[in-house]
Amino acid sequence: MTMINAYAPDAAGSLPERERALIARRERLLGPAYRLFYADPIHVVRGEGSSLYDADGNRYLDAYNNVASVGHSRPEVVEAMAKQAAVLNTHTRYLTDGILDFAEAFLAEFPTELSHLMLTCTGSEANDLALRVARVHTGGTGVVIAHNAYHGVTSALAEMSPSLGAAVKLGDHVRVVPSPDSYRIPDAEVGAAFARSVEEAIADLREKGIAPAALLVDTIFSSSGVFTDPAGFLTPAVEVMRKAGGIFIADEVQPGFGRLGTHMWGFARHGLVPDIVTVGKPMGNGHPVAGAIFRPEVIEAFGRSQRYFNTFGGNPVSCAVAHAVLRVIKTERLQENALTVGTQMIDGIRALAAKHDLIGDVRGSGLFIGVEMVRDRKAKTPAPEETARVVNDMRRRRVLISATGQEGHILKIRPPLVFSADDATLFLSTLDEVLAAL
């Protein structure tokens, strides 16, 4: 299955011998299912702040890796990890202080209605747990997701992740609805259109004898094409699902932790309080820690009838790391930085659109930006080949981004939260050069 922005093995002949040997070794040892980014893969050896460095010492501006949310190799996070690992690391069946200290600080970042935290290692595990809880709470099994969504790699989540490709069959209890495409639907109609689609999906589930359990969406629709506005458009669809007896699960694995600038979480841009929130990736700045946050009444039946244990979820080292990441975000005012620098980038890309007809739409919030590339602005015809050229030409100029959307025609830009005004200026000038060269 072809992945957006993937390296094509038949292009190996153009690579230096060192990288060809490394790819051959990787394929021999790791097997055929992994993928590499870019036509010319990067051999990275070090990261710092918003920069990655290759084996020859060349610096790359990282405008893509949201996992290293507070910057690559952040000293405070490394120190917290090492300090706790030198003292104790164990599981949650012993009493420890760190998990409670972190939970108190973390839950303070959510609406008061969301007051229980359960920790996992990955966002996939968090979404899997959320689905288990939703099914117990509602008695239903049906799940409604957005077009080309991605929610995880477990068996349960892969069948709710159409972005993995046609070879991964969706579950019979899963219904996919069109994305809230604000480029093609007027702002005043986006919310109602999305809600109607959810209502139709619920009706189809019930026709097949399947009761709805949840509406599960990434609140910035990352894999669908990055749809942020108008703020509040998600509310009618959530009301439809709740009226049908299901709940709302907000997948904040990509948009969360202040990335959107205006709010700490994507759901907050829509004025919503979810029933369950899932988090991961940037939570540990690269360390595998994730979790789910619940309304107490949603998890009550699950907790009464079942127990949950994850050997590594919530271990003292992971909690120390997550707490350090949260402290950095708050003390360094990185949410505010995301808004300031993100606005600079969005305004700058919109200015470039006046020069380059390939840019059809610019959307996003803070440091999560989608740029839709089109061959014809009037017809809004997707331009996937041109988008791939932009991504790879940016990489050759040592600025890293990727693409998203089912056709791979939308630039996906989501740098670490420490991205600076100077970084943004370099990004914009490089994008201008690449577009001019096309």
C-alpha positions in Angstrom: 0.0 0.0 0.0 1.4 3.4 -1.0 1.8 5.9 1.9 1.6 9.7 1.4 5.1 11.1 1.0 6.7 7.6 1.0 10.1 6.7 -0.3 9.9 4.5 -3.4 12.3 1.6 -3.3 12.8 1.7 -7.1 14.4 5.1 -6.7 17.3 3.7 -4.5 19.8 4.1 -7.3 19.9 7.8 -6.9 20.9 7.7 -3.2 24.4 7.7 -1.9 26.0 4.3 -1.2 25.8 4.8 2.6 22.1 5.4 2.6 21.5 2.5 0.1 23.3 0.2 2.5 21.4 1.4 5.5 18.0 0.9 3.7 19.1 -2.6 2.6 20.1 -3.5 6.2 16.8 -2.1 7.5 14.8 -4.1 5.0 16.7 -7.3 5.9 16.3 -6.8 9.6 12.9 -5.1 10.0 10.9 -6.7 7.1 8.7 -5.2 4.4 5.9 -3.4 6.4 7.8 -0.3 7.4 7.9 2.9 5.3 10.3 5.8 5.0 9.5 9.5 4.3 10.7 11.4 1.2 11.9 10.4 -2.2 15.4 10.9 -0.7 15.2 9.5 2.9 17.0 11.4 5.6 19.6 9.7 7.8 19.1 11.6 11.1 21.5 11.2 14.0 20.6 14.1 16.3 17.9 16.6 17.2 17.8 19.8 19.2 14.9 22.2 19.5 13.3 22.7 16.1 16.2 21.1 14.3 17.2 17.7 13.1 20.8 16.9 11.9 21.9 14.3 9.4 24.9 12.1 9.4 27.0 14.8 7.6 26.0 17.5 10.2 23.5 19.3 7.9 20.7 21.0 9.8 17.1 20.5 8.8 14.3 22.8 10.0 11.6 20.5 11.4 8.2 21.8 10.6 6.5 18.4 10.9 7.2 16.5 14.1 4.5 17.3 16.6 5.7 14.4 18.8 8.7 16.4 20.0 6.3 19.0 21.1 8.6 21.0 23.4 11.6 20.5 21.1 13.9 17.7 20.3 16.1 16.5 23.2 14.5 19.0 25.6 16.9 19.1 28.6 14.2 19.4 31.3 12.5 16.3 29.9 15.7 14.3 29.6 16.6 15.2 33.2 13.2 14.2 34.6 13.4 10.9 32.8 17.0 10.1 34.0 16.4 11.2 37.5 13.3 9.1 38.0 14.8 6.0 36.2 17.7 6.1 38.6 15.3 5.8 41.6 12.3 3.7 40.7 10.3 2.5 37.8 7.4 0.0 38.4 3.7 -0.4 37.7 0.4 1.1 39.0 -0.4 -1.7 41.4 1.9 -0.2 44.0 1.2 3.1 45.7 3.4 5.9 44.2 3.2 9.6 44.4 4.3 10.6 40.9 1.2 9.4 39.1 -1.0 11.4 41.5 1.1 14.5 41.3 0.9 14.4 37.5 -2.8 13.6 37.4 -3.6 16.6 39.6 -1.6 19.0 37.4 -2.9 17.4 34.1 -6.6 17.2 35.0 -6.5 20.9 35.9 -6.0 21.6 32.2 -9.5 20.1 31.4 -13.1 21.1 32.2 -14.1 20.1 35.7 -16.6 17.5 34.2 -13.6 15.5 33.0 -12.0 14.3 36.3 -10.6 10.7 35.8 -7.3 9.9 34.1 -6.1 6.5 33.0 -2.7 6.2 31.5 -1.5 4.1 28.6 1.7 3.9 26.5 0.3 5.0 23.1 -2.6 6.9 21.6 -3.7 3.6 20.0 -4.1 2.1 23.4 -5.8 5.2 24.7 -8.4 5.0 21.9 -8.8 1.3 22.4 -9.6 1.8 26.1 -12.0 4.7 25.2 -13.9 2.4 22.9 -14.1 -0.4 25.5 -15.5 2.1 28.1 -17.9 3.6 25.5 -19.4 0.2 24.7 -19.9 -0.7 28.4 -21.5 2.7 29.1 -23.8 2.9 26.1 -24.5 -0.8 25.4 -23.9 0.0 21.8 -21.0 -1.0 19.4 -21.5 1.4 16.4 -18.8 4.0 15.9 -19.0 7.0 13.5 -15.7 8.4 12.2 -14.6 11.0 9.6 -13.5 10.4 6.0 -9.8 9.3 5.8 -9.5 9.3 9.6 -6.6 7.8 11.5 -7.1 6.6 15.1 -4.5 3.9 15.7 -2.8 0.6 14.9 -4.5 -2.0 17.1 -6.9 -4.4 15.4 -9.9 -2.4 16.8 -8.5 1.0 15.7 -7.1 -0.1 12.3 -10.7 -0.9 11.3 -11.6 2.7 12.2 -8.7 4.2 10.3 -9.5 4.5 6.6 -6.3 6.4 6.0 -4.4 3.1 6.4 -5.7 2.2 2.9 -8.2 0.0 1.2 -6.3 -3.2 2.2 -7.3 -2.6 5.8 -11.0 -3.5 6.0 -13.3 -1.2 8.0 -15.4 -2.9 10.7 -19.0 -3.7 10.0 -19.9 -1.6 13.0 -18.0 1.5 11.6 -19.6 4.2 9.5 -17.5 6.9 7.7 -19.0 10.3 7.1 -17.7 13.1 4.8 -15.2 15.5 6.3 -16.3 19.0 7.3 -14.7 20.4 4.2 -14.8 24.2 4.8 -13.1 24.8 1.4 -16.1 23.4 -0.5 -18.9 24.0 2.0 -19.9 27.5 3.0 -18.9 28.3 6.7 -22.6 28.7 7.7 -23.4 25.2 6.4 -20.4 23.2 7.6 -21.8 22.2 11.1 -25.3 21.3 9.8 -23.8 19.3 6.9 -21.6 17.3 9.2 -24.4 16.7 11.7 -26.7 15.4 8.9 -24.0 12.9 7.8 -23.7 11.7 11.4 -27.4 11.4 11.7 -27.6 9.3 8.4 -24.7 7.1 9.7 -26.6 6.4 12.9 -29.7 5.5 11.0 -27.8 3.1 8.8 -26.3 1.5 11.9 -29.7 1.0 13.4 -31.1 -0.4 10.2 -28.4 -3.1 10.5 -29.3 -3.8 14.1 -26.3 -2.0 15.5 -26.8 0.5 18.4 -24.5 3.6 18.3 -21.7 3.8 20.9 -19.6 6.9 19.9 -18.7 9.6 17.5 -14.9 9.4 17.4 -13.1 12.3 15.8 -9.7 13.9 15.8 -10.8 17.5 16.6 -8.7 19.1 13.9 -9.4 16.3 11.3 -5.6 15.9 10.8 -5.7 13.0 8.3 -8.9 14.3 6.5 -7.2 17.5 5.5 -6.9 19.8 8.5 -10.3 21.4 9.1 -10.5 23.9 12.0 -13.2 26.4 11.1 -15.7 27.8 11.7 -15.2 27.3 15.4 -18.2 25.5 16.9 -19.1 23.5 13.7 -18.6 20.2 15.6 -21.2 20.9 18.2 -24.4 19.9 16.2 -22.9 16.5 15.3 -22.0 15.8 19.0 -25.6 16.6 20.0 -26.9 14.2 17.3 -24.8 11.4 18.7 -25.7 12.0 22.3 -29.4 12.2 21.4 -29.0 8.8 19.8 -27.6 7.3 23.0 -23.9 7.5 22.1 -21.0 9.5 23.4 -18.4 11.9 22.0 -14.7 10.8 22.1 -12.3 13.6 21.3 -9.1 12.3 19.9 -6.6 15.0 20.9 -3.5 12.9 20.0 -2.5 15.3 17.3 -4.2 18.7 18.0 -3.8 18.7 21.8 -1.3 20.3 24.2 -1.6 23.9 23.2 -0.7 23.3 19.5 -3.8 25.2 18.3 -2.7 28.4 20.1 -6.2 29.6 21.0 -6.9 26.7 23.3 -5.1 23.8 25.0 -7.4 21.2 23.3 -9.1 21.1 19.9 -12.5 20.3 21.5 -12.4 23.6 23.4 -12.3 25.6 20.1 -15.8 24.2 19.5 -17.1 25.0 23.0 -17.5 21.3 23.8 -17.0 19.1 26.8 -16.4 15.6 25.5 -17.4 12.4 27.3 -13.9 11.0 26.8 -10.7 12.6 25.6 -7.7 10.7 24.4 -4.1 12.0 24.3 -0.7 10.7 23.3 2.3 11.5 21.0 3.3 15.0 22.3 2.5 14.1 25.9 5.9 12.6 26.4 7.9 14.6 23.8 8.9 11.3 22.2 8.7 9.1 25.3 5.8 6.6 25.0 3.1 7.9 27.3 -0.6 8.5 26.5 -3.9 8.4 28.3 -7.7 8.8 28.4 -9.7 11.3 30.4 -13.2 10.5 31.4 -16.4 12.0 32.8 -16.9 9.9 36.0 -20.4 8.8 35.0 -19.0 7.4 31.7 -16.4 5.2 33.3 -18.4 4.2 36.4 -20.0 1.0 34.9 -16.7 -0.1 33.3 -14.8 0.4 36.6 -17.4 -1.5 38.5 -17.5 -4.6 36.2 -13.9 -4.7 34.8 -10.4 -3.9 35.9 -7.8 -2.2 33.8 -4.0 -2.9 34.0 -1.3 -1.8 31.7 2.2 -3.0 32.7 3.9 0.2 31.5 1.0 2.7 31.4 1.4 5.2 34.2 4.8 4.0 35.4 6.8 6.5 37.4 9.3 7.4 34.7 6.5 8.1 32.2 4.7 10.2 34.7 7.8 12.2 35.5 8.4 12.8 31.7 4.8 13.8 31.1 4.8 16.1 34.1 8.0 17.7 32.8 6.5 18.3 29.3 3.4 19.9 30.9 5.6 22.2 33.0 7.6 23.3 30.0 4.5 24.1 28.0 3.1 26.2 30.8 6.3 27.9 32.0 7.6 28.6 28.6 4.1 29.8 27.4 4.3 27.6 24.4 0.6 27.8 23.7 1.0 31.5 23.3 4.0 30.9 21.1 2.0 28.6 18.9 -0.6 31.3 18.4 1.9 34.0 17.6 4.2 32.1 15.3 1.4 30.1 13.8 -0.4 33.3 12.9 2.8 34.6 11.3 3.0 31.4 9.2 -0.7 31.3 8.2 -0.6 35.0 7.2 2.7 34.4 5.4 1.3 31.4 3.4 -1.8 33.4 2.5 0.4 36.1 1.2 2.2 33.5 -0.9 -1.1 32.4 -2.3 -1.3 35.8 -4.1 1.8 34.9 -6.0 1.3 31.2 -6.5 -1.9 29.8 -8.0 -1.1 26.3 -6.8 -2.3 27.3 -3.3 -6.0 27.0 -3.2 -6.8 27.2 0.6 -4.9 27.9 3.8 -6.4 26.8 7.0 -5.4 25.9 10.5 -4.9 27.2 14.0 -1.7 27.9 15.8 1.1 25.6 14.7 -1.2 23.1 12.9 -1.6 24.3 9.3 -3.1 22.7 6.2 -2.4 24.1 2.7 -4.6 22.7 0.0 -2.9 22.6 -3.4 -5.0 22.7 -6.5 -4.5 22.8 -10.3 -7.5 25.0 -10.9 -8.7 27.4 -8.2 -12.2 27.7 -9.7 -12.7 24.0 -10.0 -10.7 23.3 -6.8 -9.1 20.3 -8.5 -6.6 18.5 -6.2 -2.9 18.6 -7.2 -1.3 15.5 -5.6 1.7 15.3 -7.9 2.6 18.9 -7.4 2.1 18.6 -3.7 4.6 15.7 -3.6 7.1 17.8 -5.5 6.7 20.6 -3.0 7.2 18.3 0.0 10.3 16.7 -1.6 11.8 20.0 -2.9 11.3 21.5 0.6 13.2 18.5 2.0 16.0 19.0 -0.5 16.3 22.6 0.9 16.3 21.0 4.4 12.9 22.0 5.5 10.7 19.1 6.6 6.9 18.9 6.1 4.5 16.2 4.8 1.1 15.9 3.2 -2.3 14.7 4.2 -5.8 14.1 2.8 -6.9 11.0 0.9 -5.3 12.2 -2.3 -2.2 13.6 -0.6 -2.7 17.1 -1.9 -2.7 19.1 1.3 0.5 20.2 2.9 0.6 19.2 6.5 2.6 21.6 8.7 2.9 21.1 12.5 6.3 21.9 13.9 7.4 21.6 17.5 5.8 24.2 19.8 9.2 25.9 20.2 9.2 27.0 16.5 10.4 30.6 16.5 9.7 33.7 14.4 13.0 33.2 12.7 12.1 29.6 11.9 8.8 30.7 10.4 10.6 33.3 8.3 13.0 30.6 7.0 10.0 28.3 6.3 8.1 30.9 4.4 11.1 31.9 2.2 11.9 28.3 1.4 8.3 27.6 0.5 8.2 30.7 -1.8 11.4 29.5 -3.5 10.0 26.0 -4.0 6.7 27.2 -5.4 8.5 29.6 -7.7 10.6 26.8 -9.1 7.5 24.8 -10.0 
